[in-house]
Amino acid sequence: MAMDGLRTLVLDAAFRPMHAIRWQRAMVLDLLDRVDVLEYYDHVVRTAQDAFPLPAVIRHRGYVKRGPRSIALTRRNVLARDGNRCQYCGGGFPAGDLTLDHVQPRSRGGASTWENLVTACAPCNRAKGDRTPNEAKMPLLAEPTKPSVIAMGRTGLFRGDLPSEWELYLPDMPALAG
Ligand SMILES: [Zn+2]
């Protein structure tokens, strides 16, 4: 991953993941002595005299998170969760060629929720019609779930795969990696 795109995972004082920030901001928090750095990336920033490793995971000393943050259920965020990939045929498409499909059809009481909405290309959406994946014999690539705010970032977009340096601190991440 290019250095510019690297983000730093921020944990609260109780080691609970809160969000991810730009590494530049994480270095400032470290310099201000507000955080402990738990993991570093292999990348370093060089000055004339020194080389500073980039923080991969930091922990706030005094801050404990209140409630869980959540990601808005929008078309763009569902597409981002699914990696712009049709969840029936597995094809990757530009956003403009993708639709949202209700797994359990709306006409049959299917709700608009993270667990019932998936990305589908137009041909698959048409082929599935008003049927469930079982009836249409079109199995889903993955069970749709609500993504975490950490996986999505502040803009609501995935920034590529999650860094391996974060794994120990994100016990629920494997389900979100797709
Ligand atoms: Zn498709």
Residues whose N, C-alpha, C, O or C-beta is under 5 A from the ligand:
A	BS01	ZN	C86 Y88 C89 G90 C121 C124
